[in-house]
Amino acid sequence: MKNHAFGALFLSTLVLLVSTAKGKCPPSFVCGNLGTMHFPYTDTKHPHCGLLVIYGCDDRDNDTIKTIKNNGAWFYITRDQNNGTILFRDDKLRTLLLTRRCGVFSNNYTSLDTTSPFLSLHFMNLNLFICNSTLNVTPPSSVFSKSTICKDEDIFYRPTNMDDYYDYHYPYFEACSRVILPIRDSEIVPDNGNLFDYLSADIPVQAEVFHDCSSCYYLRGGRCQLDNQGKFFCAEEKTSKKEKIVVAATSVAGGLGILMVLACILRRYYFHKKNPTYLMIENFLKQHGHLSAKRYSYLEVKKMTNSFKNKLGQGGYGSVYKGRLQNGSLVAVKILSKLKGDGDEFINEVASISMTSHVNIVSLLGFCLEGSKRVLIYEYMPNGSLEKFIYEEKDPLKHKLTLNCRTMYNIVIGVARGLEYLHKGCNTKILHFDIKPHNILLDELFCPKISDFGLAKICPREKSIVSMMVARGTVGYIAPELFCRNFGGVSHKSDVYSYGMMVLEMLGARENNNSRVDFSSENYFPHWIYSHLELNQELQLRCIKKQNDKEMVRKMTIVSLWCIQTDPSKRPAMSKVVEMMEGSISLLQVPPKPFLFSSSAPESQSSETYSY
């Protein structure tokens, strides 16, 4: 494997050196926040090297607007953060959609038609039939949806490709006009016929290069041109004797440089062979070759973080830095400085998250294992951890951040769904063992994602009780059975307990007394909140602003008190927790008062302001 990698490195470097020496077109180029781009795109430095020239790539500011001119129209160019697709933004179309002007339905979208004889631009589209409402056109409702957003017009559409349906149902639309307009996602269904929000001015574009031109560029290193008679020919550059000498000299120099690099790599490799922890992790990675996360070199990690310039957080595990992948996607890069359990934490993290795919579980995009360097690369969460919205001292900017009851309720349900998935939705059962506000991350829409699987345990789905040598988790959130087996066996119900304590902690952030209840002795918050619930007293929590908030808070309170029952068998499974949270409050009974095994309150356990 390593010999192949070295050979590939050697050959790819020689190709790059030869291409540079000959002055040919580079195989790729970096274009700011768009990342690495390839043919048929090119930049203004090499306009002859492609079919679509992107302006703004050479600007020192990565976030400078990138544009392309096609068929006389200018487009802003961005990249979809989710799948890396290139998006063409049509400003004129965007204005029509934002201002809800029905003129947008007047004509077919032709701005992506290209005059190039070597290229076509494809995009997802929606076929619409615009019919005068007085015609009373009634096509089968099982096939076509209807929108009445424009006065005096009935607009019929079918979200999926409808060419076959159009031919078959043509008689219905003989008196109507057919219009084709761009959309961004064919899986989404328009809400109540609101086509203004369904159509998109940010258009995912796929550039298709015709076969002869593609072969000319990739196989012969030529450029696509037309002769005087309009016929295609591949213009190839001839190499002069002087250029050949330069190529040979450059190749030799490059080869010597690569040999030196290989010597350093081999030296490092044989050094690592003697490191048992390194070997153990490498063996794990070999046995799990199907992992979805990509492996990066430490050099690539430095590049994506701009040499670790933007620090997001610091903690006992190490540091988290903001980074950007080559496709432009923002990431959070976690550098592990302390390795616990001979690499178990690193393995747990990579193994656990790589088995998951859920909206409420953070995505592991990559990792790095190189010598003593261990790095985990996650999707970037703009709002950081839930912790800073609960503990004032954890908000580095001291903005006194708060969550309204609806947002808090949505976060609570999202975390419950994530845990339900870990316990029942995966091929194997994953027990997290460290659910707390610090390990719940929030995206730009405050959608919660469970993170930090360093203490997780993977076990067969049918196994209900797991063996545990030592307690794991954070004080204040650890279930009693993890300390003392007399309370019961360790199982998925241990995560349920931590979840319940976390929800109570979210509810416990109050305006009075530095935003917190006094957690000493009899005023320990679960006792305090249970007493108020029994006496039907107002909870006076800071998120309560209106009557609906009171109902949501009461529901979260009752469910969380069920979750922290001392006897694990009395705690609901996470699937039941989701059902209780989403159901009617009238169906909920106040649980027995839990015998709390410890008066140690949940508290912020670490100094990090950003967690993964």
C-alpha positions as CSV (number, residue, x, y, z in Angstrom):
1,M,0.0,0.0,0.0
2,K,2.7,2.4,1.0
3,N,4.8,1.6,-2.1
4,H,1.9,2.4,-4.3
5,A,1.4,5.7,-2.5
6,F,5.1,6.6,-2.9
7,G,4.9,5.7,-6.6
8,A,1.8,7.8,-7.1
9,L,3.4,10.7,-5.3
10,F,6.5,10.4,-7.4
11,L,4.6,10.3,-10.7
12,S,2.1,13.0,-9.9
13,T,5.0,15.3,-8.9
14,L,6.9,14.6,-12.1
15,V,3.7,15.3,-14.2
16,L,3.3,18.7,-12.4
17,L,7.0,19.6,-12.9
18,V,6.9,18.6,-16.6
19,S,3.6,20.6,-17.1
20,T,5.1,23.6,-15.4
21,A,8.3,23.4,-17.4
22,K,6.4,23.2,-20.7
23,G,4.1,26.1,-19.8
24,K,1.0,23.9,-20.3
25,C,-2.3,24.3,-18.5
26,P,-2.2,23.3,-14.8
27,P,-4.3,20.2,-14.0
28,S,-6.2,22.2,-11.4
29,F,-6.3,25.6,-9.7
30,V,-7.3,27.0,-6.3
31,C,-10.1,29.6,-6.4
32,G,-10.6,31.2,-3.0
33,N,-13.5,29.8,-1.0
34,L,-14.5,27.6,-4.0
35,G,-11.5,25.4,-3.3
36,T,-9.8,23.4,-6.0
37,M,-11.3,23.7,-9.5
38,H,-10.8,21.6,-12.6
39,F,-11.4,21.8,-16.4
40,P,-13.7,23.0,-17.9
41,Y,-13.4,25.8,-15.4
42,T,-10.3,28.1,-15.5
43,D,-9.1,31.4,-14.0
44,T,-8.1,34.7,-15.5
45,K,-4.4,33.8,-15.4
46,H,-5.0,30.9,-17.9
47,P,-8.2,31.9,-19.9
48,H,-7.1,29.6,-22.7
49,C,-7.1,26.6,-20.4
50,G,-10.8,26.1,-20.0
51,L,-14.2,26.8,-21.4
52,L,-15.6,28.8,-18.4
53,V,-13.5,31.6,-16.9
54,I,-14.0,32.3,-13.2
55,Y,-13.2,35.9,-12.2
56,G,-11.9,36.7,-8.7
57,C,-9.8,33.6,-8.1
58,D,-6.5,35.4,-7.8
59,D,-7.8,37.9,-5.2
60,R,-6.0,37.6,-1.8
61,D,-9.2,37.6,0.0
62,N,-10.7,34.1,-0.2
63,D,-14.2,35.4,0.3
64,T,-14.1,37.8,-2.7
65,I,-17.1,37.3,-5.0
66,K,-16.5,34.9,-7.8
67,T,-18.3,35.4,-11.2
68,I,-18.7,33.8,-14.6
69,K,-20.1,35.3,-17.7
70,N,-22.2,32.9,-19.8
71,N,-24.3,33.8,-22.9
72,G,-24.1,37.5,-22.1
73,A,-25.3,37.0,-18.4
74,W,-23.1,37.3,-15.3
75,F,-23.5,34.8,-12.5
76,Y,-22.2,34.8,-8.9
77,I,-20.4,31.4,-8.3
78,T,-20.6,29.6,-4.9
79,R,-20.3,26.0,-3.8
80,D,-22.9,24.0,-1.9
81,Q,-21.6,23.3,1.6
82,N,-23.4,19.9,1.8
83,N,-22.4,18.2,-1.4
84,G,-19.7,20.4,-3.1
85,T,-21.9,21.2,-6.2
86,I,-21.1,24.4,-8.0
87,L,-24.0,26.9,-7.8
88,F,-24.6,29.7,-10.3
89,R,-26.6,32.5,-8.8
90,D,-28.8,34.5,-11.2
91,D,-29.3,37.9,-9.5
92,K,-32.2,38.9,-11.8
93,L,-34.1,35.7,-11.2
94,R,-33.4,36.0,-7.5
95,T,-34.9,39.5,-7.4
96,L,-38.1,38.2,-9.1
97,L,-38.4,35.4,-6.6
98,L,-37.8,37.5,-3.5
99,T,-40.2,40.1,-4.6
100,R,-42.9,37.5,-5.5
101,R,-43.3,38.8,-9.1
102,C,-45.4,36.5,-11.3
103,G,-43.4,37.7,-14.3
104,V,-40.9,34.9,-13.4
105,F,-43.4,32.5,-14.9
106,S,-43.5,34.3,-18.3
107,N,-40.6,32.7,-20.1
108,N,-38.4,29.6,-20.1
109,Y,-35.1,29.9,-18.3
110,T,-32.4,30.2,-21.0
111,S,-29.6,32.1,-19.2
112,L,-27.6,28.8,-18.8
113,D,-27.8,28.0,-22.5
114,T,-24.2,28.2,-23.7
115,T,-22.8,29.4,-27.1
116,S,-19.8,27.1,-26.7
117,P,-19.8,24.2,-29.2
118,F,-17.9,22.0,-26.7
119,L,-20.0,22.4,-23.6
120,S,-23.5,22.2,-22.2
121,L,-24.7,23.2,-18.7
122,H,-27.3,21.0,-17.0
123,F,-29.4,22.0,-14.1
124,M,-32.5,20.6,-12.2
125,N,-35.7,22.1,-13.5
126,L,-39.4,22.2,-12.9
127,N,-41.9,22.0,-15.8
128,L,-44.8,24.3,-15.3
129,F,-48.1,24.8,-17.2
130,I,-49.5,28.3,-17.0
131,C,-53.2,28.2,-17.6
132,N,-55.8,31.0,-17.5
133,S,-58.0,30.2,-14.6
134,T,-61.2,30.8,-16.7
135,L,-60.2,27.6,-18.7
136,N,-60.9,25.4,-15.7
137,V,-58.2,23.0,-16.6
138,T,-58.4,19.8,-14.5
139,P,-55.6,17.4,-15.1
140,P,-55.3,14.3,-12.8
141,S,-54.6,15.5,-9.2
142,S,-52.6,12.3,-8.7
143,V,-50.1,13.4,-11.3
144,F,-50.0,17.2,-11.2
145,S,-50.1,19.7,-8.3
146,K,-51.8,23.1,-8.6
147,S,-50.7,26.5,-7.5
148,T,-52.8,29.7,-7.5
149,I,-50.2,32.2,-6.3
150,C,-50.7,34.4,-9.4
151,K,-53.9,36.2,-10.1
152,D,-56.1,34.8,-12.9
153,E,-53.7,31.9,-13.5
154,D,-53.6,28.3,-12.5
155,I,-50.1,26.8,-12.5
156,F,-49.8,23.1,-12.7
157,Y,-46.5,21.2,-12.0
158,R,-45.0,17.9,-11.2
159,P,-41.8,18.0,-9.1
160,T,-40.2,15.1,-10.7
161,N,-39.2,14.8,-14.4
162,M,-42.4,15.1,-16.4
163,D,-41.5,14.8,-20.0
164,D,-43.4,11.5,-20.3
165,Y,-46.4,12.8,-18.4
166,Y,-46.4,15.9,-20.6
167,D,-46.8,13.9,-23.8
168,Y,-49.4,11.7,-22.3
169,H,-51.5,14.4,-20.7
170,Y,-50.9,17.0,-23.5
171,P,-54.6,17.5,-24.3
172,Y,-55.2,19.0,-20.9
173,F,-52.7,21.7,-21.5
174,E,-53.3,22.6,-25.2
175,A,-54.5,26.1,-24.3
176,C,-51.7,26.6,-21.7
177,S,-48.1,27.7,-22.0
178,R,-45.2,25.5,-20.8
179,V,-42.4,27.0,-18.9
180,I,-39.2,25.4,-17.6
181,L,-37.5,27.1,-14.5
182,P,-34.6,26.0,-12.2
183,I,-34.9,24.4,-8.8
184,R,-32.3,23.4,-6.3
185,D,-33.6,20.2,-4.8
186,S,-36.0,17.9,-6.5
187,E,-36.7,16.0,-3.3
188,I,-38.4,19.0,-1.6
189,V,-42.2,19.4,-2.2
190,P,-43.5,23.0,-2.5
191,D,-45.3,24.1,0.6
192,N,-49.0,24.8,-0.2
193,G,-48.1,25.5,-3.8
194,N,-45.6,28.3,-2.9
195,L,-43.5,28.1,-6.0
196,F,-41.6,31.3,-5.2
197,D,-39.8,29.4,-2.4
198,Y,-39.4,26.2,-4.4
199,L,-37.8,27.7,-7.4
200,S,-34.2,28.7,-6.9
201,A,-31.9,31.4,-8.2
202,D,-28.9,29.5,-6.7
203,I,-28.7,26.8,-9.4
204,P,-26.7,23.6,-9.0
205,V,-24.9,23.3,-12.4
206,Q,-23.3,20.3,-13.9
207,A,-20.9,21.1,-16.8
208,E,-20.8,18.4,-19.5
209,V,-17.9,18.6,-21.9
210,F,-18.4,16.8,-25.2
211,H,-16.4,13.7,-25.7
212,D,-14.0,14.9,-28.4
213,C,-13.1,18.0,-26.4
214,S,-12.7,16.0,-23.2
215,S,-10.4,13.5,-24.9
216,C,-8.4,16.4,-26.4
217,Y,-7.8,18.0,-23.1
218,Y,-7.3,15.0,-20.8
219,L,-5.6,12.5,-23.2
220,R,-3.6,14.7,-25.6
221,G,-3.1,17.8,-23.5
222,G,-4.6,20.0,-26.2
223,R,-7.1,22.7,-26.5
224,C,-10.5,22.5,-28.2
225,Q,-10.9,24.7,-31.3
226,L,-12.9,25.0,-34.5
227,D,-11.2,25.3,-37.9
228,N,-12.3,27.7,-40.7
229,Q,-15.1,25.4,-41.7
230,G,-16.5,25.1,-38.2
231,K,-15.2,21.6,-37.6
232,F,-13.6,20.5,-34.4
233,F,-9.9,20.0,-34.1
234,C,-7.5,19.5,-31.1
235,A,-4.7,22.1,-31.0
236,E,-1.7,20.4,-29.5
237,E,1.5,22.3,-28.6
238,K,4.8,21.1,-30.0
239,T,7.7,20.8,-27.7
240,S,11.0,22.5,-28.9
241,K,14.4,21.0,-28.2
242,K,15.1,23.7,-25.6
243,E,11.9,22.9,-23.8
244,K,12.8,19.2,-23.8
245,I,16.1,20.0,-22.1
246,V,14.3,22.1,-19.5
247,V,11.8,19.2,-18.9
248,A,14.6,16.7,-18.5
249,A,16.5,19.0,-16.0
250,T,13.4,19.8,-14.1
251,S,12.4,16.1,-13.9
252,V,15.8,15.1,-12.5
253,A,15.8,17.8,-9.9
254,G,12.3,17.0,-8.9
255,G,13.2,13.3,-8.7
256,L,16.0,14.0,-6.3
257,G,13.8,16.1,-4.2
258,I,11.2,13.4,-4.0
259,L,13.8,10.8,-3.0
260,M,14.8,13.1,-0.1
261,V,11.1,13.3,1.0
262,L,10.7,9.6,0.7
263,A,13.7,9.0,2.9
264,C,12.2,11.2,5.6
265,I,8.9,9.4,5.3
266,L,10.5,6.0,5.6
267,R,12.5,7.0,8.6
268,R,9.3,8.2,10.3
269,Y,7.5,5.1,9.3
270,Y,10.1,2.7,10.8
271,F,10.1,4.8,14.0
272,H,6.4,4.4,14.4
273,K,6.6,0.6,14.0
274,K,8.1,0.5,17.4
275,N,5.2,2.5,19.0
276,P,2.6,0.0,20.3
277,T,-0.2,2.7,20.6
278,Y,0.4,3.8,17.0
279,L,0.3,0.2,15.8
280,M,-2.9,-0.6,17.7
281,I,-4.7,2.4,16.1
282,E,-3.3,1.5,12.7
283,N,-4.5,-2.0,13.0
284,F,-8.0,-0.7,14.0
285,L,-8.1,1.5,10.9
286,K,-7.0,-1.4,8.6
287,Q,-9.7,-3.6,10.1
288,H,-12.3,-0.9,9.4
289,G,-11.3,0.1,5.9
290,H,-14.9,1.0,5.1
291,L,-14.9,4.1,7.3
292,S,-16.7,7.0,5.7
293,A,-14.3,9.6,7.2
294,K,-11.4,10.6,5.1
295,R,-7.8,10.2,6.3
296,Y,-5.7,13.4,6.0
297,S,-2.0,14.0,6.5
298,Y,-0.8,16.4,9.1
299,L,0.4,18.7,6.4
300,E,-3.1,18.8,5.0
301,V,-4.5,19.6,8.4
302,K,-2.1,22.6,8.8
303,K,-3.2,23.8,5.4
304,M,-6.9,23.6,6.1
305,T,-6.5,25.5,9.4
306,N,-4.1,28.1,7.9
307,S,-1.5,26.9,10.4
308,F,-4.0,26.8,13.3
309,K,-4.7,30.5,13.2
310,N,-8.4,30.6,14.3
311,K,-8.8,28.9,17.6
312,L,-12.4,28.0,18.6
313,G,-11.8,26.4,22.0
314,Q,-9.3,24.9,24.5
315,G,-9.8,22.1,27.0
316,G,-8.4,19.1,28.7
317,Y,-8.4,17.0,25.5
318,G,-6.5,19.7,23.4
319,S,-7.7,22.4,21.1
320,V,-10.3,23.0,18.4
321,Y,-9.5,25.2,15.4
322,K,-11.7,26.5,12.5
323,G,-10.7,25.2,9.1
324,R,-11.8,25.0,5.5
325,L,-11.6,22.0,3.2
326,Q,-10.6,22.3,-0.4
327,N,-14.2,22.3,-1.5
328,G,-14.8,25.4,0.6
329,S,-16.7,23.6,3.5
330,L,-16.0,25.0,6.9
331,V,-14.8,22.4,9.5
332,A,-13.8,22.2,13.2
333,V,-10.5,20.6,13.7
334,K,-9.9,18.9,17.0
335,I,-6.2,18.4,18.0
336,L,-5.9,15.7,20.7
337,S,-3.1,16.6,23.0
338,K,-3.6,14.0,25.7
339,L,-4.2,10.4,24.7
340,K,-6.1,8.4,27.3
341,G,-6.4,4.7,27.5
342,D,-3.7,3.9,25.0
343,G,-5.7,5.4,22.1
344,D,-9.1,4.2,23.1
345,E,-10.6,7.6,23.0
346,F,-9.4,8.2,19.4
347,I,-10.7,4.8,18.3
348,N,-14.1,5.3,20.1
349,E,-14.6,8.6,18.3
350,V,-13.7,7.4,14.9
351,A,-15.5,4.1,15.2
352,S,-18.7,5.4,16.8
353,I,-19.4,8.4,14.6
354,S,-18.4,6.6,11.4
355,M,-21.2,4.2,12.0
356,T,-23.8,7.0,12.3
357,S,-25.8,9.1,9.9
358,H,-28.4,11.3,11.6
359,V,-29.4,14.9,11.6
360,N,-28.8,15.1,15.4
361,I,-25.4,13.4,15.4
362,V,-22.3,15.5,14.5
363,S,-20.6,14.3,11.3
364,L,-17.0,13.2,11.3
365,L,-15.5,14.3,8.0
366,G,-12.0,13.1,8.5
367,F,-9.1,12.3,10.8
368,C,-5.3,12.3,10.9
369,L,-3.0,9.8,12.6
370,E,0.6,10.7,12.0
371,G,3.2,9.9,14.7
372,S,2.0,11.5,18.0
373,K,-0.5,13.7,16.1
374,R,-4.1,12.6,16.4
375,V,-6.7,14.9,14.8
376,L,-10.4,14.7,14.3
377,I,-12.2,16.8,11.7
378,Y,-15.9,17.6,12.1
379,E,-18.6,19.6,10.4
380,Y,-18.5,23.2,11.6
381,M,-21.2,24.3,14.1
382,P,-21.6,28.1,13.9
383,N,-23.4,28.4,17.3
384,G,-20.9,26.3,19.2
385,S,-22.0,24.3,22.2
386,L,-25.3,24.5,24.2
387,E,-23.2,25.1,27.3
388,K,-22.6,28.8,26.5
389,F,-26.4,29.4,26.4
390,I,-26.8,27.9,29.9
391,Y,-23.7,29.1,31.8
392,E,-23.0,32.9,31.6
393,E,-19.3,32.3,32.4
394,K,-19.0,30.0,29.4
395,D,-20.0,32.7,26.9
396,P,-16.6,34.2,25.9
397,L,-18.2,37.4,24.5
398,K,-20.4,37.9,27.6
399,H,-23.5,38.4,25.4
400,K,-25.8,37.0,28.1
401,L,-27.1,34.5,25.6
402,T,-30.5,32.9,26.3
403,L,-32.8,30.5,24.5
404,N,-36.5,31.0,24.3
405,C,-38.7,28.1,25.3
406,R,-39.6,27.0,21.8
407,T,-35.9,26.8,20.8
408,M,-35.1,25.0,24.1
409,Y,-37.9,22.5,23.5
410,N,-36.7,21.8,19.9
411,I,-33.2,21.2,21.2
412,V,-34.5,18.8,23.9
413,I,-36.5,16.8,21.3
414,G,-33.6,16.8,18.8
415,V,-31.1,15.4,21.4
416,A,-33.7,12.8,22.3
417,R,-34.1,11.7,18.7
418,G,-30.3,11.5,18.3
419,L,-30.0,9.3,21.4
420,E,-32.9,7.1,20.2
421,Y,-31.0,6.6,16.9
422,L,-27.8,5.7,18.8
423,H,-29.7,3.2,20.9
424,K,-31.9,1.6,18.3
425,G,-31.4,3.1,14.8
426,C,-27.8,1.9,14.1
427,N,-26.6,-1.5,13.0
428,T,-25.0,-1.7,16.5
429,K,-26.1,-0.1,19.7
430,I,-24.0,2.9,20.8
431,L,-24.0,4.1,24.4
432,H,-22.6,7.6,24.7
433,F,-22.0,7.9,28.5
434,D,-21.2,11.6,28.4
435,I,-24.4,13.5,27.5
436,K,-24.2,17.1,28.9
437,P,-24.6,20.6,27.5
438,H,-20.9,20.9,26.6
439,N,-21.3,18.0,24.2
440,I,-24.4,19.3,22.4
441,L,-23.5,21.4,19.4
442,L,-25.8,23.8,17.6
443,D,-25.8,24.7,13.9
444,E,-26.9,28.0,12.4
445,L,-30.6,27.0,12.9
446,F,-30.0,25.8,16.5
447,C,-30.5,22.2,15.4
448,P,-28.7,20.1,18.1
449,K,-26.0,17.6,17.3
450,I,-24.6,15.1,19.8
451,S,-20.7,15.2,19.8
452,D,-17.7,13.8,21.7
453,F,-17.9,10.0,21.5
454,G,-14.6,9.5,23.3
455,L,-16.3,7.6,26.2
456,A,-18.8,5.8,24.0
457,K,-19.2,2.0,24.1
458,I,-20.3,0.0,21.0
459,C,-22.3,-3.2,21.7
460,P,-24.6,-5.6,19.9
461,R,-28.2,-4.4,19.6
462,E,-29.6,-7.4,21.4
463,K,-27.4,-6.8,24.4
464,S,-29.3,-5.0,27.1
465,I,-26.7,-4.9,30.0
466,V,-23.1,-4.0,29.3
467,S,-20.0,-4.7,31.5
468,M,-18.1,-1.7,32.8
469,M,-14.9,-1.8,34.8
470,V,-14.9,1.8,35.9
471,A,-17.4,4.7,35.9
472,R,-17.3,7.0,32.9
473,G,-18.9,10.3,32.3
474,T,-19.1,13.8,34.0
475,V,-19.9,14.2,37.6
476,G,-23.5,15.4,38.0
477,Y,-24.7,13.6,34.9
478,I,-23.5,10.0,35.7
479,A,-26.2,7.5,36.4
480,P,-26.1,5.9,39.9
481,E,-25.7,2.4,38.5
482,L,-22.3,3.4,37.0
483,F,-21.1,4.0,40.6
484,C,-22.8,1.2,42.4
485,R,-24.2,-2.0,40.7
486,N,-26.8,-2.3,43.6
487,F,-28.9,0.3,41.6
488,G,-29.0,-2.0,38.6
489,G,-27.1,-2.9,35.4
490,V,-25.4,-0.4,33.1
491,S,-27.4,0.0,29.9
492,H,-28.8,2.5,27.5
493,K,-30.9,3.7,30.5
494,S,-27.6,5.3,31.8
495,D,-27.7,7.7,28.8
496,V,-31.4,8.4,29.6
497,Y,-30.4,9.5,33.1
498,S,-27.7,11.9,31.8
499,Y,-30.2,13.3,29.3
500,G,-32.7,14.0,32.1
501,M,-30.1,15.8,34.2
502,M,-29.1,17.8,31.1
503,V,-32.7,18.9,30.5
504,L,-33.1,19.9,34.1
505,E,-29.9,21.8,33.9
506,M,-31.2,23.7,30.8
507,L,-34.4,24.6,32.7
508,G,-32.4,25.5,35.8
509,A,-30.7,28.6,34.3
510,R,-32.7,31.4,35.9
511,E,-32.5,35.1,36.0
512,N,-32.1,35.3,39.8
513,N,-28.9,34.7,41.7
514,N,-26.5,34.8,38.8
515,S,-28.8,32.8,36.6
516,R,-28.7,29.7,38.8
517,V,-30.6,28.1,41.6
518,D,-28.5,27.6,44.8
519,F,-27.7,23.9,44.4
520,S,-26.6,23.4,48.0
521,S,-28.2,20.7,50.2
522,E,-32.0,21.0,50.2
523,N,-32.0,23.5,47.4
524,Y,-30.5,21.0,44.9
525,F,-32.3,21.8,41.7
526,P,-34.1,18.5,41.0
527,H,-35.5,18.6,44.6
528,W,-36.4,22.2,44.1
529,I,-38.2,21.7,40.8
530,Y,-40.0,18.5,42.0
531,S,-41.3,20.4,45.1
532,H,-42.7,23.2,42.9
533,L,-44.2,20.6,40.5
534,E,-46.0,18.8,43.4
535,L,-47.4,22.0,44.8
536,N,-48.3,23.2,41.3
537,Q,-46.2,26.4,41.9
538,E,-44.9,28.7,39.2
539,L,-41.3,27.6,38.2
540,Q,-40.3,31.2,37.3
541,L,-37.8,30.1,34.7
542,R,-36.3,32.8,32.6
543,C,-37.5,31.3,29.2
544,I,-41.1,31.6,30.2
545,K,-42.7,34.6,28.5
546,K,-46.2,33.4,27.7
547,Q,-48.8,30.7,28.5
548,N,-47.6,28.2,25.8
549,D,-44.1,28.4,27.4
550,K,-45.5,27.2,30.7
551,E,-46.9,24.1,29.1
552,M,-43.7,23.3,27.3
553,V,-41.6,23.8,30.4
554,R,-43.9,21.6,32.5
555,K,-43.7,18.9,29.9
556,M,-39.9,19.0,29.8
557,T,-39.8,19.0,33.6
558,I,-42.0,15.9,34.0
559,V,-40.3,13.9,31.3
560,S,-36.8,14.8,32.7
561,L,-37.9,13.7,36.2
562,W,-38.9,10.3,34.8
563,C,-35.5,10.1,33.1
564,I,-33.6,10.6,36.4
565,Q,-35.4,7.8,38.3
566,T,-32.8,6.0,40.5
567,D,-34.0,2.6,39.4
568,P,-33.0,2.2,35.7
569,S,-36.0,0.0,35.0
570,K,-38.4,2.9,35.8
571,R,-36.7,5.2,33.3
572,P,-38.3,5.4,29.9
573,A,-36.4,4.3,26.8
574,M,-35.4,7.2,24.5
575,S,-38.1,6.2,22.0
576,K,-40.7,6.7,24.8
577,V,-39.0,10.0,25.8
578,V,-39.6,11.3,22.2
579,E,-43.2,10.1,22.3
580,M,-43.8,11.8,25.7
581,M,-42.1,15.1,24.6
582,E,-44.2,15.2,21.4
583,G,-47.4,14.0,22.9
584,S,-50.1,15.8,24.9
585,I,-49.2,17.0,28.4
586,S,-52.5,15.8,29.7
587,L,-51.2,12.2,29.2
588,L,-48.2,12.7,31.4
589,Q,-48.2,11.7,35.1
590,V,-45.8,13.2,37.6
591,P,-43.3,10.5,38.4
592,P,-42.3,9.3,42.0
593,K,-39.8,11.6,43.6
594,P,-36.4,10.2,42.7
595,F,-34.0,9.2,45.5
596,L,-31.0,11.1,44.3
597,F,-27.9,9.2,45.1
598,S,-25.7,12.3,45.3
599,S,-26.1,16.0,46.1
600,S,-23.4,16.9,43.6
601,A,-25.0,19.2,41.2
602,P,-24.4,19.2,37.5
603,E,-21.9,21.9,36.7
604,S,-19.7,23.1,33.9
605,Q,-16.9,20.6,34.0
606,S,-14.3,22.1,31.7
607,S,-13.0,25.3,30.4
608,E,-13.8,24.7,26.7
609,T,-16.0,27.1,24.9
610,Y,-16.4,24.9,21.9
611,S,-16.8,21.1,22.0
612,Y,-16.5,18.2,19.6
